[in-house]
Amino acid sequence: MKKQLLLAPTVAGLAILCSYSAIDKQQATAAETQEVEIKFSAAVGEKPFNCGESYSNLGSPVAGVTATDFRFYVSDVALIDATGKVVPLSLKQDGKWQHQNLALLDFENKSGACANGTTETRDRIIGTIPKGNYKGLQFTLGVPLNLNHEDATLAPSPLNLTSLWWNWRGGYKFLRIDLKHHVAGAMPAGKSGRENSKIAHTEGSHGSHGTELQGFPIHLGSTGCQANANTQKPSNCVNPNTAKIVFRNFNPATNTVIADLKSLVSQTNLAVNQANTPPGCMSEPNDSDCAGIMQNLGLSFAGKPAAGQTFFKMK
């Protein structure tokens, strides 16, 4: 009987086998997952948000407002299946709008009054998820703690926007909506707070009746972040100010998440400012100008428990 000669596999043969194995794995993964787009839109009541457009009857009492910025970060995006199980969305790592489990939604285009922004906009989150029957959506408004205290000048996109960053200790601005409006006389300016510049949102006098164009910025972020030095990353923050948003009946193929400025400021007097605080709402726990805004974001504030959020809706 002749003995069969067993040949050792060649390097080239092993490479081919590995290549086929990788292709098979990719095909198997593609067959088991599906791409999903979660669409977002910015609105002011029934009107779509547009850079520089004036909107009347906002706040309480009502005021005329022009929005000059509208951006926010979301993280931990997930779909909810028919059994109630929360299944995370694996975000597409595009090197621009999405990084790890974080995404930036941007509705300003640097036109008109939105001079502080960027020309490109972003209205959706793209990722993959195991194939299944999904009935709901869940995400967090805010930046996760492990990403929140980076150096914006060195961080990857979309965390490299210094206009959405305070400092090492404070971290990022999870939500930035800047408003300018017309009031009779000057709105009292704060003398202290998270932002040193108060004139960035003040455009000077306007009209012939002493009316001054004033600003009301809304900047959401963490507060009470403890660290031994300003350039050291905190291990925790007393007030994380990250809001979990849940829609139990949401279909990514047909529904859109609406961020509604009118609902956000429905309980806020945009024409006044608490003395000795920054203009508008900078998330400081002692600033009463934030009370209605935090409530409508579904966040606890100044000792009051969180209530149901009204900023995000769906259509």
Backbone bond lengths (Angstrom), bond angles and torsions (degrees), N, CA, C in turn:
res aa  C-N    CA-C-N  psi(-1)  N-CA   C-N-CA  omega(-1)  CA-C   N-CA-C  phi
1 M - - - 1.465 - - 1.522 108.38 -
2 K 1.369 113.41 132.46 1.443 117.55 -179.69 1.527 110.39 -80.97
3 K 1.302 114.60 137.79 1.464 119.30 176.48 1.527 109.75 -83.21
4 Q 1.334 115.28 136.27 1.453 119.94 176.80 1.516 109.39 -82.16
5 L 1.292 114.61 135.53 1.447 120.96 -179.45 1.522 109.00 -88.35
6 L 1.362 117.12 119.66 1.464 122.64 179.11 1.506 108.79 -90.75
7 L 1.315 115.37 120.18 1.462 120.39 -179.52 1.520 110.19 -95.44
8 A 1.304 115.79 137.39 1.462 120.86 177.05 1.524 108.78 -70.65
9 P 1.339 118.44 141.60 1.466 120.42 178.99 1.516 110.43 -64.01
10 T 1.317 114.63 140.04 1.461 119.52 179.04 1.518 110.24 -81.09
11 V 1.331 114.85 165.30 1.464 119.99 177.51 1.526 110.01 -61.61
12 A 1.352 116.05 -40.76 1.454 120.35 -179.93 1.532 110.88 -63.80
13 G 1.348 114.76 -39.19 1.457 118.31 179.29 1.504 112.34 -64.95
14 L 1.332 116.00 -42.24 1.459 120.32 177.95 1.524 111.10 -61.95
15 A 1.321 116.07 -39.15 1.467 120.51 -179.91 1.520 110.80 -63.10
16 I 1.343 116.13 -41.48 1.462 120.31 179.27 1.525 110.48 -64.67
17 L 1.358 115.38 -43.51 1.457 119.31 178.77 1.521 111.65 -60.81
18 C 1.325 116.94 -42.88 1.472 121.77 179.39 1.526 110.57 -64.20
19 S 1.343 115.48 -38.52 1.454 120.20 179.76 1.524 110.58 -63.84
20 Y 1.342 116.25 -46.38 1.463 119.78 178.07 1.526 110.92 -62.42
21 S 1.335 116.14 -38.23 1.462 120.54 -179.85 1.519 111.14 -63.49
22 A 1.340 116.36 -41.21 1.467 120.74 179.60 1.522 110.73 -65.90
23 I 1.335 116.72 -41.28 1.464 120.96 178.65 1.523 110.59 -63.57
24 D 1.334 116.29 -44.40 1.455 120.67 179.00 1.527 110.96 -60.13
25 K 1.342 115.89 -40.30 1.459 120.48 -179.20 1.520 110.76 -66.40
26 Q 1.346 116.72 -41.63 1.457 120.64 178.69 1.523 110.72 -64.05
27 Q 1.337 116.17 -43.13 1.456 120.23 179.79 1.520 111.33 -64.52
28 A 1.322 115.41 -39.37 1.461 119.39 178.84 1.529 110.86 -65.61
29 T 1.334 115.60 -41.08 1.467 120.11 179.35 1.519 110.97 -64.84
30 A 1.337 116.20 -43.57 1.460 120.67 179.21 1.525 111.06 -62.01
31 A 1.314 116.60 -36.71 1.461 120.63 -179.38 1.521 111.75 -70.43
32 E 1.328 116.85 -25.11 1.459 121.23 -176.25 1.519 113.19 -95.18
33 T 1.342 118.07 -10.84 1.456 121.28 -176.85 1.529 111.01 -122.79
34 Q 1.306 115.11 167.96 1.453 121.12 176.97 1.527 109.14 -139.59
35 E 1.341 115.84 146.85 1.462 119.57 177.06 1.523 109.28 -84.18
36 V 1.326 114.86 140.66 1.455 121.32 -177.67 1.524 109.24 -130.50
37 E 1.326 116.60 139.28 1.459 122.58 171.80 1.522 108.93 -117.00
38 I 1.330 115.46 124.98 1.456 121.22 175.12 1.526 106.94 -101.75
39 K 1.312 117.10 113.88 1.465 121.52 -175.05 1.527 110.85 -91.44
40 F 1.338 114.94 138.75 1.464 122.51 178.40 1.525 109.50 -122.65
41 S 1.326 115.84 156.41 1.459 121.51 176.45 1.525 108.22 -147.12
42 A 1.329 117.00 145.56 1.462 122.33 175.90 1.514 109.09 -102.97
43 A 1.322 116.35 135.46 1.458 120.63 -176.87 1.517 110.29 -139.92
44 V 1.327 114.38 161.80 1.461 122.21 172.17 1.520 105.37 -126.69
45 G 1.319 116.12 90.06 1.454 120.69 -171.92 1.520 109.49 67.33
46 E 1.321 116.03 -124.47 1.455 121.08 -179.46 1.524 112.53 -87.30
47 K 1.328 117.65 -5.29 1.463 121.39 -177.35 1.526 110.89 -99.43
48 P 1.325 118.49 144.28 1.469 120.20 173.48 1.516 110.15 -71.49
49 F 1.319 115.96 150.14 1.467 120.12 177.03 1.515 110.04 -75.19
50 N 1.326 115.58 134.57 1.454 121.89 174.18 1.522 109.07 -136.82
51 C 1.311 116.14 137.12 1.463 121.13 -179.61 1.525 110.62 -56.50
52 G 1.328 115.22 128.32 1.454 120.05 173.61 1.510 115.05 81.93
53 E 1.345 118.03 -8.78 1.467 119.30 179.92 1.527 110.25 -74.94
54 S 1.333 116.30 141.71 1.460 121.49 179.35 1.525 109.63 -90.35
55 Y 1.325 115.43 138.04 1.457 121.85 178.80 1.525 108.27 -124.19
56 S 1.313 116.16 132.00 1.460 120.56 -178.41 1.525 110.53 -97.56
57 N 1.327 115.00 166.61 1.467 121.73 173.13 1.520 114.10 59.67
58 L 1.330 116.06 45.66 1.463 120.38 175.42 1.522 109.50 -109.05
59 G 1.316 115.35 143.59 1.452 120.67 177.80 1.511 112.69 83.52
60 S 1.341 114.32 -176.63 1.460 120.84 -179.86 1.532 109.95 -141.80
61 P 1.359 118.20 111.16 1.468 127.74 -1.63 1.525 110.99 -66.64
62 V 1.325 115.83 164.86 1.453 119.99 -172.07 1.525 111.61 -69.26
63 A 1.325 115.77 150.89 1.464 122.73 178.36 1.526 108.34 -145.51
64 G 1.342 115.62 155.87 1.455 120.79 173.22 1.512 109.87 -87.99
65 V 1.319 116.43 131.86 1.467 121.25 -171.50 1.519 111.02 -133.53
66 T 1.336 115.98 141.66 1.458 122.85 168.74 1.523 107.98 -115.40
67 A 1.323 116.82 123.43 1.462 120.79 -179.68 1.525 109.61 -87.98
68 T 1.332 116.87 133.22 1.464 121.61 -177.97 1.530 112.85 -116.04
69 D 1.316 117.66 0.71 1.467 121.33 176.01 1.515 108.10 -161.12
70 F 1.349 116.64 146.94 1.468 120.57 179.38 1.521 107.34 -160.47
71 R 1.333 116.34 92.75 1.459 122.22 -178.83 1.518 109.91 -143.72
72 F 1.322 117.13 150.74 1.464 119.01 174.70 1.532 110.68 -158.85
73 Y 1.336 114.12 153.25 1.460 122.30 176.27 1.532 109.56 -97.29
74 V 1.326 116.26 142.35 1.457 122.05 170.48 1.523 108.48 -128.47
75 S 1.315 115.34 154.90 1.468 120.47 -178.47 1.526 109.58 -146.35
76 D 1.323 114.67 171.57 1.471 121.85 176.61 1.539 111.99 49.80
77 V 1.328 115.64 49.66 1.461 120.88 179.42 1.525 109.32 -74.08
78 A 1.319 116.45 135.02 1.460 120.74 -178.75 1.518 109.75 -149.29
79 L 1.323 115.62 156.19 1.452 121.47 170.79 1.521 108.83 -105.40
80 I 1.309 115.96 156.51 1.461 122.04 -178.40 1.524 107.97 -114.25
81 D 1.327 116.52 124.41 1.467 118.98 -176.13 1.532 111.15 -84.17
82 A 1.307 115.38 -178.69 1.466 121.19 -174.02 1.530 112.85 -64.05
83 T 1.338 117.02 -22.42 1.468 120.40 179.49 1.525 112.21 -90.82
84 G 1.334 117.06 -2.78 1.459 120.56 -178.10 1.513 114.07 94.31
85 K 1.332 116.93 1.89 1.459 120.35 -179.94 1.529 110.29 -75.00
86 V 1.340 116.05 134.60 1.458 122.48 179.04 1.526 108.62 -90.24
87 V 1.344 116.54 119.11 1.461 121.67 -176.24 1.526 108.77 -114.60
88 P 1.344 118.38 115.33 1.471 120.73 -176.83 1.522 112.76 -63.35
89 L 1.320 114.89 145.10 1.455 122.28 173.93 1.522 108.42 -90.34
90 S 1.320 116.90 129.16 1.460 121.30 176.86 1.524 107.68 -86.47
91 L 1.336 116.40 107.21 1.456 120.19 -173.07 1.522 111.90 -71.31
92 K 1.321 115.39 142.39 1.456 121.43 174.94 1.520 108.75 -68.25
93 Q 1.320 117.26 123.31 1.464 121.86 -178.10 1.525 108.62 -84.84
94 D 1.340 115.33 87.04 1.461 120.05 -172.94 1.519 113.69 -91.33
95 G 1.327 118.08 -1.95 1.452 121.11 178.01 1.518 114.08 73.13
96 K 1.338 116.73 10.02 1.459 119.32 -176.91 1.523 112.85 -139.39
97 W 1.320 116.86 -60.17 1.457 120.82 -175.57 1.519 113.11 -101.43
98 Q 1.325 117.21 -19.93 1.459 121.24 -174.44 1.522 110.43 -131.99
99 H 1.322 114.99 134.32 1.469 120.96 179.73 1.519 108.48 -142.31
100 Q 1.327 115.92 124.75 1.462 121.73 -175.90 1.534 108.84 52.39
101 N 1.341 118.27 -119.05 1.465 120.73 -178.61 1.523 111.98 -104.86
102 L 1.345 116.76 23.50 1.458 123.22 -174.89 1.525 110.65 -118.92
103 A 1.340 116.22 145.38 1.460 121.18 176.90 1.524 109.63 -141.61
104 L 1.319 116.17 150.18 1.460 122.69 176.99 1.521 109.28 -109.71
105 L 1.330 116.47 131.14 1.457 123.27 171.40 1.520 107.41 -107.82
106 D 1.320 117.14 128.70 1.468 122.25 -171.48 1.526 109.42 -133.99
107 F 1.346 116.15 117.80 1.458 120.63 -176.02 1.524 113.19 -114.36
108 E 1.319 118.37 6.40 1.467 121.15 173.57 1.524 107.86 -101.21
109 N 1.331 116.61 154.31 1.464 119.53 -176.71 1.525 113.16 -129.33
110 K 1.327 116.21 21.42 1.460 122.54 176.59 1.536 112.65 65.62
111 S 1.308 117.56 12.52 1.458 120.34 179.13 1.522 109.80 -95.55
112 G 1.324 116.66 159.70 1.449 121.26 176.39 1.513 112.04 53.78
113 A 1.330 115.70 -124.04 1.461 121.19 -176.40 1.526 113.04 -78.14
114 C 1.329 117.86 -8.87 1.471 120.65 -177.37 1.528 111.50 -87.80
115 A 1.307 116.75 50.52 1.464 121.22 -173.50 1.518 113.06 -70.98
116 N 1.326 117.53 -16.50 1.463 120.41 -174.83 1.525 112.79 -89.41
117 G 1.335 116.82 0.74 1.453 119.15 -173.28 1.506 114.86 -102.07
118 T 1.329 115.27 -147.05 1.457 122.74 -179.22 1.525 108.75 -128.53
119 T 1.311 117.31 156.46 1.462 120.20 -176.93 1.529 112.30 -72.85
120 E 1.317 118.04 -29.91 1.458 121.14 -178.04 1.521 110.93 -84.92
121 T 1.319 116.06 147.17 1.452 122.19 178.42 1.525 110.13 -120.32
122 R 1.320 115.73 165.01 1.465 120.65 -179.61 1.521 108.86 -147.16
123 D 1.341 116.98 125.73 1.455 120.71 -175.40 1.523 113.15 -126.95
124 R 1.341 118.08 19.42 1.456 118.84 -179.59 1.526 112.13 -155.83
125 I 1.319 113.37 160.85 1.459 122.11 174.54 1.519 106.94 -116.90
126 I 1.325 116.63 133.51 1.462 121.61 -176.31 1.531 109.04 -121.07
127 G 1.303 115.78 133.32 1.456 120.21 178.27 1.513 111.73 -165.20
128 T 1.315 116.30 -177.48 1.460 122.13 177.96 1.516 109.67 -120.54
129 I 1.318 114.47 155.88 1.459 120.90 -177.33 1.526 107.72 -151.93
130 P 1.334 118.34 149.57 1.469 118.92 176.50 1.527 111.10 -56.38
131 K 1.326 115.34 141.64 1.460 118.78 179.69 1.523 110.10 -61.54
132 G 1.323 114.61 137.79 1.454 119.23 -177.96 1.514 111.00 -178.62
133 N 1.327 115.05 -174.74 1.458 122.49 -179.86 1.530 108.19 -105.20
134 Y 1.331 116.87 103.34 1.457 120.99 -174.30 1.523 111.27 -108.46
135 K 1.339 114.67 139.14 1.461 121.05 -174.65 1.525 113.76 -119.63
136 G 1.329 117.80 -12.16 1.456 118.86 -174.38 1.509 112.85 -146.65
137 L 1.330 115.10 175.19 1.464 123.24 -177.19 1.519 109.85 -134.42
138 Q 1.325 115.82 142.03 1.466 121.76 176.17 1.525 109.00 -140.08
139 F 1.336 116.86 137.11 1.460 121.25 174.10 1.518 108.67 -155.55
140 T 1.330 115.19 167.87 1.454 121.28 179.18 1.514 109.61 -115.62
141 L 1.324 116.53 130.56 1.461 121.38 171.22 1.523 107.15 -80.84
142 G 1.344 116.66 112.11 1.455 119.80 -179.22 1.508 113.21 138.32
143 V 1.321 114.95 172.07 1.465 123.65 -179.84 1.522 108.40 -103.65
144 P 1.332 119.02 131.15 1.469 120.98 178.95 1.524 111.05 -60.17
145 L 1.328 116.00 151.27 1.463 121.69 -176.82 1.523 111.98 -55.15
146 N 1.341 117.71 -38.91 1.466 119.71 -176.10 1.528 113.01 -69.55
147 L 1.339 117.49 -15.60 1.463 121.33 177.58 1.525 112.59 -111.67
148 N 1.309 117.01 -10.82 1.457 120.63 -168.85 1.525 114.38 -74.37
149 H 1.302 118.31 -22.86 1.465 119.57 -173.36 1.529 111.21 -117.46
150 E 1.322 114.56 50.60 1.455 122.03 175.79 1.529 109.22 -95.93
151 D 1.319 115.83 171.13 1.459 122.21 172.98 1.526 107.38 -89.30
152 A 1.333 117.00 113.13 1.466 120.76 -174.91 1.523 112.61 -61.87
153 T 1.324 117.61 -24.17 1.466 119.74 -179.89 1.524 111.91 -75.93
154 L 1.335 117.60 -14.24 1.465 122.13 -179.17 1.525 112.99 -117.47
155 A 1.324 117.01 -13.63 1.461 121.68 -174.10 1.525 111.62 -72.52
156 P 1.331 117.29 155.01 1.465 120.82 176.95 1.527 110.27 -73.17
157 S 1.322 116.10 158.61 1.463 121.63 175.76 1.537 109.08 -67.17
158 P 1.340 118.44 140.21 1.461 129.79 9.41 1.525 114.31 -95.57
159 L 1.329 117.26 21.30 1.468 120.92 179.29 1.519 112.22 -91.72
160 N 1.314 117.41 10.03 1.461 121.20 -177.30 1.527 112.82 -100.54
161 L 1.312 117.71 12.83 1.464 122.09 178.25 1.524 109.25 -89.53
162 T 1.308 117.26 105.84 1.466 120.47 -177.56 1.522 111.72 -66.96
163 S 1.331 118.59 -21.31 1.460 121.07 176.87 1.526 111.64 -70.91
164 L 1.332 117.36 -11.72 1.457 121.84 176.71 1.527 111.28 -112.12
165 W 1.307 116.60 28.16 1.469 121.32 -175.16 1.519 109.11 -138.33
166 W 1.344 116.61 139.22 1.458 120.89 175.69 1.530 111.12 -93.98
167 N 1.315 115.54 -68.79 1.458 122.27 -178.81 1.529 107.89 -167.39
168 W 1.329 115.73 177.55 1.465 119.95 -178.71 1.526 111.33 -55.27
169 R 1.321 116.25 -47.20 1.467 119.65 -174.40 1.523 111.48 -74.04
170 G 1.314 116.65 -44.23 1.458 119.49 -178.36 1.517 113.52 -74.60
171 G 1.329 116.45 -32.16 1.454 120.02 179.87 1.517 112.68 84.69
172 Y 1.314 115.60 -148.54 1.461 121.97 -173.65 1.521 112.15 -94.09
173 K 1.336 114.18 160.69 1.459 121.70 169.36 1.526 106.33 -87.26
174 F 1.325 115.69 108.93 1.463 119.52 -177.86 1.532 110.95 -65.79
175 L 1.316 114.62 -36.67 1.460 122.07 -179.34 1.520 107.65 -134.74
176 R 1.320 116.62 130.00 1.463 120.47 174.80 1.525 109.10 -129.02
177 I 1.327 115.09 112.63 1.461 122.38 172.32 1.521 106.64 -127.74
178 D 1.317 116.93 116.12 1.461 121.40 179.43 1.521 109.10 -105.42
179 L 1.320 115.42 132.80 1.454 121.89 -178.39 1.516 110.56 -122.17
180 K 1.294 116.79 145.94 1.459 121.02 168.00 1.519 107.28 -130.93
181 H 1.310 116.25 144.05 1.454 120.20 -172.83 1.515 110.10 -151.27
182 H 1.336 116.02 169.50 1.453 122.23 -178.73 1.522 109.58 -102.86
183 V 1.316 116.33 126.35 1.465 121.46 175.96 1.512 108.18 -134.22
184 A 1.313 115.83 156.59 1.462 120.55 177.38 1.514 108.68 -79.14
185 G 1.312 117.39 115.14 1.457 120.88 -178.05 1.502 111.07 83.28
186 A 1.290 117.21 -175.59 1.462 122.29 -175.92 1.500 111.42 -92.41
187 M 1.302 116.20 138.64 1.450 121.27 171.69 1.513 108.17 -77.02
188 P 1.353 118.06 131.35 1.458 119.36 -179.15 1.513 111.22 -55.26
189 A 1.297 116.92 131.36 1.461 121.20 -178.76 1.514 110.25 -94.56
190 G 1.315 116.91 139.06 1.449 119.88 176.55 1.515 111.18 -72.42
191 K 1.332 116.26 156.59 1.458 121.05 -177.93 1.520 112.36 -111.48
192 S 1.310 116.30 -0.62 1.452 118.42 179.54 1.517 108.26 -152.41
193 G 1.308 116.50 170.13 1.455 119.79 176.86 1.507 112.20 139.10
194 R 1.342 115.73 -166.32 1.447 121.79 -171.32 1.510 112.16 -74.09
195 E 1.333 118.05 -25.51 1.452 120.41 -178.35 1.511 109.74 -116.71
196 N 1.325 115.88 129.79 1.446 120.35 -177.00 1.516 112.44 -73.78
197 S 1.327 117.90 -34.46 1.457 120.80 -174.51 1.511 111.08 -86.65
198 K 1.329 116.49 123.84 1.454 121.76 176.27 1.518 110.59 -103.59
199 I 1.335 117.38 -15.65 1.448 118.99 -175.20 1.522 112.07 -87.95
200 A 1.307 117.04 -8.41 1.464 119.23 -179.04 1.519 111.68 -63.65
201 H 1.329 117.43 -24.42 1.449 120.77 -178.53 1.527 111.15 -111.12
202 T 1.320 119.28 14.42 1.446 122.50 179.87 1.515 109.26 -117.97
203 E 1.315 116.39 120.91 1.447 121.14 -172.59 1.533 113.48 -98.70
204 G 1.348 117.77 -0.07 1.455 120.61 178.35 1.513 111.69 93.55
205 S 1.339 116.71 -169.94 1.458 121.28 -175.18 1.517 110.63 -73.75
206 H 1.321 114.98 155.86 1.462 120.45 -177.69 1.520 107.76 -148.47
207 G 1.331 117.39 132.21 1.452 121.01 176.68 1.514 112.28 82.79
208 S 1.323 115.71 -179.07 1.462 121.26 -174.96 1.510 113.48 -107.11
209 H 1.339 117.35 9.21 1.456 119.68 -176.96 1.526 112.00 -117.25
210 G 1.325 117.46 23.37 1.455 120.55 177.23 1.508 113.68 75.86
211 T 1.328 117.74 15.73 1.458 121.09 178.03 1.519 109.36 -80.19
212 E 1.332 117.18 134.07 1.453 121.25 -176.55 1.515 110.74 -115.83
213 L 1.310 116.88 134.98 1.456 122.08 178.26 1.516 108.55 -79.54
214 Q 1.326 117.09 114.53 1.452 122.05 -172.92 1.523 110.58 -116.72
215 G 1.322 115.48 166.10 1.456 119.35 -178.59 1.506 113.60 -116.77
216 F 1.338 115.89 147.94 1.455 122.93 174.81 1.520 107.56 -134.78
217 P 1.340 117.93 86.77 1.466 120.36 178.34 1.526 111.23 -78.10
218 I 1.315 115.67 144.48 1.462 122.40 174.67 1.520 107.10 -119.60
219 H 1.324 116.41 106.20 1.462 122.10 -177.51 1.527 108.15 -123.08
220 L 1.304 116.48 111.85 1.459 122.17 179.65 1.513 109.93 -95.05
221 G 1.331 116.61 134.42 1.455 121.26 176.23 1.518 110.43 -167.20
222 S 1.311 116.53 176.17 1.462 121.37 179.70 1.520 110.96 -75.47
223 T 1.330 116.06 148.33 1.463 121.68 175.69 1.523 109.69 -132.06
224 G 1.328 115.17 163.56 1.461 120.01 -179.24 1.508 112.98 67.88
225 C 1.337 116.99 33.37 1.468 121.58 179.66 1.530 108.87 -84.01
226 Q 1.317 116.19 121.26 1.455 121.73 -174.17 1.521 111.60 -97.56
227 A 1.351 115.24 131.45 1.463 121.42 176.08 1.519 108.30 -154.93
228 N 1.319 117.05 154.78 1.469 121.51 -178.37 1.518 112.52 -72.87
229 A 1.336 116.49 -22.99 1.459 120.54 -179.95 1.519 108.96 -145.72
230 N 1.335 116.44 158.15 1.458 120.86 -177.55 1.518 113.09 -63.49
231 T 1.332 117.03 -25.08 1.462 120.72 -178.72 1.534 112.48 -101.28
232 Q 1.320 116.65 12.59 1.462 121.17 178.14 1.524 109.45 -103.18
233 K 1.311 116.59 138.20 1.458 120.39 -179.06 1.524 110.86 -70.75
234 P 1.321 118.46 129.19 1.461 120.87 175.53 1.532 110.66 -69.13
235 S 1.308 115.89 151.02 1.466 120.10 176.55 1.521 111.16 -89.70
236 N 1.337 117.04 -17.54 1.462 121.09 177.23 1.522 109.42 -163.46
237 C 1.304 115.90 166.92 1.461 122.80 177.15 1.523 108.50 -130.71
238 V 1.318 116.69 137.55 1.462 120.88 -179.74 1.521 110.45 -60.36
239 N 1.329 115.86 -41.48 1.465 121.44 179.52 1.535 109.07 -121.07
240 P 1.327 118.17 90.40 1.467 119.91 -178.80 1.528 112.62 -62.05
241 N 1.326 116.93 -34.24 1.477 123.27 177.93 1.525 112.52 56.63
242 T 1.320 115.99 36.35 1.465 121.06 171.19 1.527 107.77 -101.75
243 A 1.310 116.91 131.03 1.464 121.22 -174.06 1.520 110.91 -110.17
244 K 1.323 116.70 125.38 1.463 120.93 176.69 1.526 108.84 -86.59
245 I 1.321 115.69 127.23 1.459 122.30 -178.11 1.527 108.65 -113.24
246 V 1.324 116.90 129.59 1.460 121.37 -177.71 1.524 109.89 -130.57
247 F 1.323 115.79 129.32 1.458 122.60 170.80 1.530 107.38 -118.33
248 R 1.307 116.38 115.49 1.461 120.53 -175.96 1.522 112.83 -77.13
249 N 1.325 116.43 -18.67 1.465 120.23 -178.49 1.518 108.13 -129.72
250 F 1.337 116.57 86.08 1.459 122.03 -175.84 1.515 109.74 -139.75
251 N 1.326 115.60 128.35 1.463 121.76 177.65 1.526 108.06 -116.21
252 P 1.336 119.32 112.74 1.474 121.26 -177.96 1.521 113.55 -57.29
253 A 1.308 117.61 -25.99 1.470 120.80 -177.64 1.521 111.93 -75.17
254 T 1.330 117.50 -25.06 1.471 119.88 -173.90 1.522 114.24 -126.05
255 N 1.330 117.94 -18.02 1.475 120.60 -174.95 1.522 112.47 -105.03
256 T 1.329 115.67 156.08 1.457 124.08 177.85 1.521 109.25 -130.02
257 V 1.334 117.00 140.89 1.462 121.79 174.29 1.530 108.11 -85.13
258 I 1.328 116.94 127.73 1.454 122.84 -179.45 1.524 109.25 -108.25
259 A 1.344 116.99 125.84 1.456 121.93 172.44 1.528 106.92 -99.20
260 D 1.330 117.28 111.34 1.463 122.24 -169.36 1.527 111.56 -106.74
261 L 1.327 115.91 108.47 1.467 121.61 179.65 1.519 112.00 -62.72
262 K 1.313 117.57 -37.57 1.470 119.87 -178.50 1.521 111.32 -61.41
263 S 1.328 116.58 -42.53 1.466 120.08 177.48 1.520 111.16 -66.55
264 L 1.328 116.81 -37.29 1.465 120.88 -177.64 1.521 111.96 -60.39
265 V 1.334 117.72 -41.09 1.472 121.59 -174.37 1.516 112.32 -103.27
266 S 1.323 118.49 15.70 1.459 121.70 -173.62 1.523 113.24 -60.45
267 Q 1.335 118.50 -24.93 1.460 121.52 -178.64 1.529 112.57 -111.71
268 T 1.331 117.49 16.27 1.464 121.65 -172.89 1.524 111.30 -114.39
269 N 1.334 115.91 133.59 1.459 121.75 173.67 1.523 107.72 -84.88
270 L 1.309 116.57 105.35 1.460 121.25 -175.20 1.524 112.85 -79.04
271 A 1.329 117.87 -4.76 1.456 121.53 -175.06 1.525 113.54 -100.91
272 V 1.323 117.25 1.54 1.467 120.04 179.61 1.517 109.38 -131.75
273 N 1.326 115.35 165.90 1.460 120.03 178.14 1.522 108.91 -145.61
274 Q 1.326 116.83 132.25 1.454 120.65 178.58 1.519 110.09 -59.38
275 A 1.326 115.99 133.83 1.456 120.63 -178.03 1.522 111.32 -59.46
276 N 1.335 114.85 145.69 1.469 122.85 176.29 1.521 113.17 60.48
277 T 1.311 115.96 31.11 1.468 121.41 173.09 1.521 108.00 -131.04
278 P 1.320 117.89 160.65 1.469 120.08 176.87 1.520 110.59 -61.56
279 P 1.321 118.61 160.19 1.459 120.68 177.22 1.521 110.70 -64.74
280 G 1.324 116.04 146.03 1.450 120.15 178.21 1.515 112.41 67.51
281 C 1.326 115.57 -141.98 1.467 122.27 179.34 1.510 109.72 -122.93
282 M 1.337 116.05 115.71 1.459 122.46 177.89 1.535 111.35 -110.84
283 S 1.317 116.22 22.54 1.473 122.96 175.50 1.513 114.17 74.29
284 E 1.343 118.65 4.95 1.457 120.09 -179.96 1.533 109.88 -68.04
285 P 1.343 117.79 132.11 1.470 120.51 -174.50 1.520 114.44 -66.64
286 N 1.336 118.13 -14.58 1.472 120.31 179.37 1.524 111.92 -99.86
287 D 1.311 118.31 9.73 1.456 122.43 -176.79 1.530 109.51 -101.62
288 S 1.320 116.73 107.43 1.464 120.85 -177.15 1.522 112.36 -66.18
289 D 1.345 118.17 -18.41 1.459 120.74 177.45 1.525 111.90 -65.33
290 C 1.331 117.07 -14.95 1.468 121.61 -179.63 1.529 113.03 -91.75
291 A 1.341 118.11 -10.91 1.462 120.65 -169.31 1.528 112.52 -56.42
292 G 1.319 117.41 -54.30 1.462 120.09 -178.12 1.507 112.72 -67.67
293 I 1.331 116.51 -36.20 1.463 121.24 -179.40 1.524 110.78 -65.33
294 M 1.329 116.52 -46.51 1.466 119.96 179.05 1.522 111.04 -62.75
295 Q 1.327 116.34 -39.64 1.460 119.59 178.96 1.523 110.60 -61.89
296 N 1.328 116.63 -42.93 1.460 119.83 -178.27 1.525 113.04 -74.47
297 L 1.333 116.62 -13.55 1.465 121.20 172.27 1.525 111.66 -89.07
298 G 1.320 116.36 -4.59 1.456 120.26 -179.80 1.506 113.31 78.10
299 L 1.358 117.34 30.84 1.457 122.06 -177.09 1.529 110.92 -115.08
300 S 1.325 116.06 145.31 1.462 119.74 172.34 1.521 108.62 -71.04
301 F 1.345 116.40 148.46 1.458 119.87 -176.43 1.517 109.95 -159.03
302 A 1.334 115.18 134.68 1.467 122.42 176.16 1.529 111.64 52.09
303 G 1.316 116.01 42.52 1.454 120.51 177.00 1.516 115.01 84.03
304 K 1.325 117.87 -5.67 1.457 120.71 179.14 1.520 109.56 -92.81
305 P 1.326 117.46 135.85 1.474 119.71 -178.77 1.513 111.51 -68.47
306 A 1.321 115.33 160.66 1.459 121.04 179.41 1.522 110.67 -66.84
307 A 1.321 115.31 141.68 1.455 121.58 174.99 1.521 108.78 -113.96
308 G 1.299 117.47 178.57 1.450 120.61 179.62 1.519 111.59 -67.38
309 Q 1.330 116.90 130.96 1.455 120.81 -176.98 1.529 110.64 -73.40
310 T 1.339 116.73 151.47 1.465 122.12 178.63 1.531 112.24 -126.73
311 F 1.337 117.92 -2.62 1.461 121.84 -177.18 1.518 111.19 -68.65
312 F 1.328 117.08 -45.04 1.456 121.57 -179.42 1.530 110.17 -95.58
313 K 1.339 114.44 132.38 1.451 121.74 175.89 1.525 107.81 -131.53
314 M 1.292 116.70 179.29 1.455 120.00 177.21 1.529 109.53 -137.58
315 K 1.323 114.08 150.42 1.467 118.51 174.71 1.520 108.58 -135.76
